[in-house]
Amino acid sequence: MFSREANSFMKSKPHIAVVGAGAFGSWTALHLLERGARVTLLDAWGPGNSRAASGGETRIMRGTYGPDQPYTRVAARALKLWQKYEQRWKKQFLHRSGVLWMVSSRDDAFERGSLAMLRQAQIKFQELSPPEMRKRWPQINFAGVHWGIYEPECGYLDARASCQAVVEAFIAEGGKYRQLAVALEGLERGGLASLTLSDGSRLRADHYVFACGPWLGQLFPETLGGLIRPTKQDVFFFGTPAGDSRFTDAHVPVWGDHGNRFFYGIPGSDRRGFKVADDTRGPVFDPTSGERVVSRAALKRVREYLAFRFPAMKDAPLIETRVCQYEQSPDSHFIVDRHPRMNNLWLLGGGSGHGFKHGPALGEIMADLILQGGEPDAVWRRSRFSKRRKS
């Protein structure tokens, strides 16, 4: 009697297939599972793999996002969820080294507009003058910096490790994970009944979520082909002076420098060096077959910047490089919407270089949308692009 009732209960649960085990997909799968759904999570190469937008060692956690946007609020929720799951799993992923946003541009409307949003979201911050910043971080040259925003409770996240931990927790709680790819053929023919997988099997579900990062445009060329643009982003790690702790996360925050270009960096963590990158969008890149070799021009540009802003690092040796990619949308906003012809298929992507931190909160939002039949934030709807083309 009990087994029949249990079997009936299991059959009544919606079965949801989530494709992509990165920050968006894995957290969506976990939240769906925790809300009672049956969930199958798929990934071609595994969580945190080197091809993925969620791969790499670290990602930034910040709340400064300018005026009139949903991201500061979502970041505030994500901060709480990162802490919740860290305590539950007894692991640390968020390193609260602080984040310093340096305003080097003459136009500071973005930063001024961020302050009200930070207050509303109750993310702690401080406005700092150049003398205040020089006193706190003498290892930084603040020439040309007009003022700054410092978020003491933000910092950086362990990217690869946290993706793997989410999937491990998902499996431990009863979710099904399969390391298989989804065939491209037939996804946009309408009325998706099942997925064809790379081992020849088929997977049938009630709902489908595609959170495939830079591959979304390849999977859905008619719907997203022109809206998801993978770009090559070079990242550099420099060796700090021997025995010098000034450039570790104990003594310098994560930083962003908003000037003519936008440079950012993460202080030495896990002894991997001082991370520096130029946020300028790079060339189009194939995430599957592209070779991950950094460009000499990008290295030259970053070295010149490093010598200027961090003088003691002028002759620092390059000890490691990485090539990741942004899954860039035309306006840098996420894409969170149903497929225009399939009500049971959700498209989740467009992280545009800033999505990782939001993973826990965005997964929570997605679980509610799917299980409660809600509508996504208007700024994330795919339809915003068709309206733009008509105007």
C-alpha positions as CSV (number, residue, x, y, z in Angstrom):
1,M,0.0,0.0,0.0
2,F,2.8,2.5,0.9
3,S,4.8,1.7,-2.2
4,R,1.8,2.3,-4.5
5,E,1.1,5.6,-2.8
6,A,4.7,6.6,-3.0
7,N,4.8,5.6,-6.7
8,S,1.6,7.7,-7.3
9,F,3.2,10.7,-5.6
10,M,6.3,10.4,-7.7
11,K,4.3,10.3,-10.9
12,S,2.4,13.4,-9.9
13,K,5.6,15.4,-9.6
14,P,6.6,17.4,-12.7
15,H,9.7,16.1,-14.4
16,I,12.0,18.9,-15.5
17,A,15.1,18.6,-17.7
18,V,17.8,21.2,-17.2
19,V,20.4,21.4,-19.8
20,G,23.7,23.0,-18.6
21,A,25.3,22.6,-15.2
22,G,26.9,26.0,-14.9
23,A,25.9,28.7,-12.4
24,F,22.5,29.2,-13.9
25,G,21.5,25.6,-14.7
26,S,22.9,23.9,-11.6
27,W,21.2,26.3,-9.2
28,T,18.0,26.1,-11.1
29,A,18.1,22.3,-10.9
30,L,18.8,22.4,-7.2
31,H,15.9,24.8,-6.4
32,L,13.5,22.9,-8.5
33,L,14.4,19.7,-6.7
34,E,14.0,21.3,-3.3
35,R,10.5,22.4,-4.3
36,G,9.5,18.9,-5.0
37,A,10.1,18.4,-8.7
38,R,11.8,15.5,-10.4
39,V,14.9,16.9,-12.1
40,T,17.4,15.6,-14.6
41,L,20.4,17.8,-15.1
42,L,22.6,17.4,-18.2
43,D,26.0,18.8,-19.2
44,A,28.3,17.9,-22.0
45,W,31.6,18.3,-20.2
46,G,30.6,18.6,-16.5
47,P,30.1,21.4,-14.0
48,G,32.9,24.0,-13.9
49,N,34.7,22.6,-17.0
50,S,37.2,24.7,-18.7
51,R,35.0,25.5,-21.7
52,A,32.1,26.8,-19.6
53,A,31.3,30.4,-18.8
54,S,31.2,29.2,-15.2
55,G,34.6,27.6,-15.4
56,G,37.7,29.3,-14.0
57,E,38.8,29.8,-10.4
58,T,37.1,33.0,-9.3
59,R,34.2,35.4,-10.1
60,I,33.3,38.7,-8.6
61,M,30.5,39.3,-6.1
62,R,29.3,42.9,-6.2
63,G,26.1,45.0,-5.9
64,T,27.2,48.2,-7.8
65,Y,25.1,48.1,-11.0
66,G,24.0,51.6,-11.9
67,P,20.4,53.0,-11.7
68,D,17.1,51.4,-12.6
69,Q,18.0,47.7,-12.9
70,P,17.1,44.5,-11.1
71,Y,20.6,43.2,-10.5
72,T,21.5,44.9,-7.2
73,R,18.3,43.5,-5.7
74,V,19.1,40.0,-7.1
75,A,22.7,40.3,-5.9
76,A,21.4,41.1,-2.4
77,R,19.3,37.9,-2.4
78,A,22.2,35.9,-3.8
79,L,24.4,37.1,-1.0
80,K,22.0,35.6,1.5
81,L,21.7,32.4,-0.4
82,W,25.4,31.9,-0.8
83,Q,25.7,32.3,3.0
84,K,22.8,29.9,3.6
85,Y,24.3,27.1,1.5
86,E,27.8,27.6,2.8
87,Q,26.4,27.0,6.3
88,R,24.4,24.0,5.1
89,W,27.3,22.4,3.3
90,K,30.0,23.6,5.7
91,K,32.1,25.0,2.8
92,Q,33.2,28.5,1.9
93,F,32.7,29.9,-1.6
94,L,32.3,33.6,-1.0
95,H,35.4,35.4,0.2
96,R,34.4,38.7,1.7
97,S,37.5,40.6,0.9
98,G,35.5,43.7,-0.1
99,V,35.0,45.2,-3.5
100,L,36.3,48.6,-4.5
101,W,34.8,50.4,-7.5
102,M,37.2,53.1,-8.7
103,V,35.5,56.0,-10.6
104,S,38.1,57.2,-13.2
105,S,35.6,58.3,-15.8
106,R,34.4,61.9,-16.0
107,D,30.9,60.7,-16.3
108,D,30.0,59.1,-13.0
109,A,26.2,58.7,-13.6
110,F,26.5,54.9,-13.4
111,E,28.1,55.1,-9.9
112,R,25.9,57.9,-8.6
113,G,22.9,55.9,-9.7
114,S,24.2,52.8,-8.0
115,L,24.0,54.4,-4.5
116,A,20.2,54.5,-4.2
117,M,20.0,50.9,-5.4
118,L,22.5,49.7,-2.9
119,R,20.6,51.4,-0.1
120,Q,17.3,49.9,-1.2
121,A,18.8,46.4,-1.4
122,Q,20.5,47.0,2.0
123,I,24.0,46.1,0.6
124,K,26.5,47.9,2.8
125,F,28.7,50.4,1.1
126,Q,31.0,53.4,1.7
127,E,31.7,56.4,-0.5
128,L,35.4,57.1,-0.4
129,S,37.5,60.0,-1.5
130,P,41.0,59.6,-3.0
131,P,42.8,60.5,0.2
132,E,40.7,57.9,2.1
133,M,41.5,55.3,-0.5
134,R,45.2,56.1,-0.5
135,K,45.3,55.8,3.3
136,R,43.6,52.4,3.3
137,W,45.4,50.9,0.3
138,P,48.8,52.6,-0.2
139,Q,49.8,49.8,-2.7
140,I,47.4,51.2,-5.2
141,N,48.1,54.4,-7.3
142,F,44.9,56.3,-7.3
143,A,45.9,58.9,-9.9
144,G,43.0,59.8,-12.0
145,V,40.4,58.3,-9.6
146,H,37.8,60.8,-8.6
147,W,36.1,58.8,-5.9
148,G,35.1,55.2,-5.1
149,I,32.4,52.8,-3.8
150,Y,33.5,50.2,-1.3
151,E,31.3,47.2,-0.6
152,P,32.8,45.5,2.5
153,E,30.6,42.4,2.5
154,C,31.2,41.5,-1.1
155,G,34.3,40.0,-2.7
156,Y,34.9,37.0,-4.9
157,L,33.5,33.5,-5.3
158,D,35.1,30.2,-6.0
159,A,33.6,29.5,-9.4
160,R,34.6,26.0,-10.5
161,A,34.5,24.6,-6.9
162,S,31.0,26.0,-6.2
163,C,29.5,24.7,-9.5
164,Q,30.8,21.2,-8.6
165,A,29.5,21.5,-5.0
166,V,26.0,22.5,-6.2
167,V,25.8,19.5,-8.5
168,E,27.1,17.2,-5.8
169,A,24.4,18.5,-3.4
170,F,21.8,18.1,-6.2
171,I,22.8,14.4,-6.6
172,A,22.9,13.8,-2.8
173,E,19.3,15.2,-2.5
174,G,18.0,12.8,-5.2
175,G,18.5,14.7,-8.4
176,K,19.7,12.8,-11.5
177,Y,22.8,14.1,-13.3
178,R,23.9,12.8,-16.7
179,Q,27.0,13.9,-18.5
180,L,25.7,13.9,-22.0
181,A,25.2,16.4,-24.8
182,V,21.8,17.3,-26.4
183,A,21.5,16.9,-30.2
184,L,20.9,20.2,-32.0
185,E,18.5,18.8,-34.6
186,G,14.8,19.4,-34.0
187,L,14.9,21.7,-31.0
188,E,13.0,24.5,-32.8
189,R,10.5,22.5,-34.8
190,G,7.8,23.1,-32.2
191,G,6.1,20.9,-29.7
192,L,9.3,19.6,-28.0
193,A,8.3,16.1,-26.7
194,S,11.8,14.8,-25.9
195,L,15.5,15.4,-26.2
196,T,17.9,13.2,-28.2
197,L,21.1,12.7,-26.2
198,S,24.7,12.0,-27.4
199,D,24.5,8.3,-26.3
200,G,21.5,7.7,-28.5
201,S,18.9,7.7,-25.8
202,R,15.9,10.1,-25.5
203,L,14.8,12.1,-22.5
204,R,11.2,13.0,-22.0
205,A,10.2,15.7,-19.5
206,D,7.2,18.0,-18.7
207,H,9.4,21.1,-18.9
208,Y,12.8,21.9,-20.4
209,V,15.3,24.6,-19.3
210,F,18.2,25.4,-21.5
211,A,20.9,27.2,-19.5
212,C,23.8,26.5,-22.0
213,G,25.7,29.8,-21.8
214,P,27.6,30.5,-25.0
215,W,26.0,27.5,-26.7
216,L,22.5,28.8,-26.6
217,G,22.7,30.5,-30.0
218,Q,23.9,27.3,-31.6
219,L,21.1,25.3,-30.1
220,F,18.4,27.8,-31.0
221,P,19.7,29.6,-34.1
222,E,16.2,30.9,-35.1
223,T,15.3,32.3,-31.7
224,L,18.7,33.3,-30.2
225,G,21.2,33.0,-33.0
226,G,21.7,36.7,-33.3
227,L,21.1,37.5,-29.6
228,I,23.8,35.4,-27.9
229,R,27.3,36.4,-29.0
230,P,30.2,34.4,-27.3
231,T,33.3,36.7,-27.0
232,K,36.9,35.7,-26.2
233,Q,38.0,37.2,-22.8
234,D,41.7,37.0,-21.8
235,V,42.6,36.7,-18.1
236,F,46.0,37.1,-16.6
237,F,47.6,36.1,-13.3
238,F,50.8,37.8,-12.2
239,G,53.3,36.6,-9.5
240,T,53.5,38.9,-6.5
241,P,56.9,39.7,-4.9
242,A,58.3,37.0,-2.6
243,G,57.1,37.3,1.0
244,D,55.0,40.4,0.1
245,S,51.4,40.0,1.3
246,R,50.2,43.5,0.1
247,F,48.5,42.0,-2.9
248,T,46.7,39.1,-1.2
249,D,43.0,39.2,-0.4
250,A,43.9,40.0,3.3
251,H,45.2,43.4,2.3
252,V,43.6,44.5,-1.0
253,P,40.0,44.2,-2.1
254,V,38.6,43.0,-5.4
255,W,38.6,46.0,-7.6
256,G,37.1,47.5,-10.7
257,D,38.4,50.6,-12.5
258,H,35.8,52.4,-14.6
259,G,37.7,54.7,-16.9
260,N,38.2,54.8,-20.7
261,R,38.3,51.0,-20.5
262,F,37.1,48.9,-17.6
263,F,39.8,46.9,-15.9
264,Y,39.1,44.6,-13.0
265,G,41.0,42.3,-10.7
266,I,41.0,39.8,-7.9
267,P,43.8,39.7,-5.3
268,G,46.0,36.7,-4.9
269,S,43.9,33.7,-3.7
270,D,44.9,30.1,-3.2
271,R,48.4,31.2,-4.2
272,R,47.4,31.5,-7.9
273,G,48.6,35.0,-8.4
274,F,47.2,38.5,-8.9
275,K,44.3,38.3,-11.4
276,V,43.9,41.2,-13.9
277,A,41.6,41.4,-16.9
278,D,40.3,44.0,-19.4
279,D,36.5,43.8,-19.5
280,T,36.3,45.1,-23.0
281,R,34.4,42.7,-25.2
282,G,36.8,40.6,-27.3
283,P,36.3,38.9,-30.7
284,V,33.7,36.3,-31.4
285,F,34.8,32.9,-30.1
286,D,33.7,29.3,-30.5
287,P,33.4,27.8,-27.0
288,T,33.6,24.3,-28.3
289,S,36.6,24.4,-30.7
290,G,38.2,27.7,-30.0
291,E,41.8,27.5,-28.8
292,R,42.3,29.3,-25.5
293,V,45.5,31.2,-26.2
294,V,45.7,34.8,-25.0
295,S,46.6,37.6,-27.3
296,R,49.9,39.5,-27.1
297,A,48.0,42.8,-27.5
298,A,45.8,42.1,-24.5
299,L,48.8,41.1,-22.4
300,K,50.6,44.3,-23.4
301,R,47.6,46.4,-22.5
302,V,47.1,44.7,-19.1
303,R,50.8,45.0,-18.3
304,E,50.8,48.7,-18.9
305,Y,47.7,49.1,-16.7
306,L,49.2,47.0,-13.9
307,A,52.4,49.0,-13.9
308,F,50.4,52.3,-13.6
309,R,47.8,51.3,-11.0
310,F,49.9,48.9,-8.9
311,P,53.5,50.2,-9.2
312,A,55.1,47.5,-7.1
313,M,53.8,44.9,-9.7
314,K,55.4,46.7,-12.7
315,D,57.8,43.8,-13.5
316,A,55.7,41.0,-12.0
317,P,56.1,37.8,-14.0
318,L,53.1,36.3,-15.8
319,I,52.5,33.0,-14.1
320,E,49.2,31.8,-15.6
321,T,46.6,32.8,-18.2
322,R,43.1,31.8,-19.0
323,V,40.6,32.3,-21.8
324,C,37.0,32.3,-20.9
325,Q,34.1,33.7,-22.8
326,Y,31.2,36.0,-22.2
327,E,27.8,34.9,-23.5
328,Q,27.0,38.5,-24.5
329,S,23.4,39.7,-25.1
330,P,22.9,42.9,-27.2
331,D,22.1,45.0,-24.1
332,S,24.0,43.0,-21.5
333,H,20.8,41.9,-19.8
334,F,19.9,38.3,-19.1
335,I,17.5,36.4,-21.2
336,V,14.9,34.6,-19.1
337,D,11.9,33.6,-21.1
338,R,9.9,30.8,-22.6
339,H,10.6,29.8,-26.1
340,P,8.2,31.8,-28.3
341,R,6.7,28.7,-29.8
342,M,7.0,26.2,-26.9
343,N,5.4,27.0,-23.6
344,N,7.2,24.2,-21.8
345,L,10.7,25.3,-22.9
346,W,12.6,28.0,-21.0
347,L,15.7,29.8,-22.3
348,L,18.0,31.0,-19.6
349,G,21.3,32.9,-20.4
350,G,22.9,36.1,-21.6
351,G,25.1,36.3,-18.5
352,S,27.2,38.9,-20.3
353,G,30.2,38.6,-18.0
354,H,28.2,39.4,-14.8
355,G,25.9,36.5,-14.3
356,F,27.8,34.1,-12.1
357,K,27.2,35.8,-8.8
358,H,23.4,35.8,-9.3
359,G,23.2,32.0,-9.7
360,P,21.5,31.0,-6.4
361,A,19.0,33.8,-6.7
362,L,18.3,33.3,-10.4
363,G,17.8,29.6,-9.8
364,E,15.3,30.4,-7.2
365,I,13.5,32.8,-9.5
366,M,13.4,30.2,-12.3
367,A,12.0,27.5,-10.0
368,D,9.2,29.8,-9.0
369,L,8.5,30.7,-12.6
370,I,8.3,27.1,-13.8
371,L,6.3,25.6,-10.8
372,Q,4.0,28.6,-10.2
373,G,3.5,29.7,-13.8
374,G,4.8,33.2,-13.3
375,E,6.2,35.8,-15.8
376,P,9.8,36.9,-15.8
377,D,11.0,40.4,-15.2
378,A,10.3,42.5,-18.3
379,V,13.9,43.5,-18.7
380,W,14.8,39.8,-19.2
381,R,12.1,38.9,-21.7
382,R,13.3,38.0,-25.1
383,S,10.5,40.0,-26.7
384,R,12.4,43.2,-25.8
385,F,14.6,42.7,-28.9
386,S,11.7,42.2,-31.3
387,K,10.1,45.4,-30.1
388,R,13.4,47.2,-30.6
389,R,13.6,46.0,-34.2
390,K,10.1,47.3,-34.9
391,S,10.8,50.8,-33.5
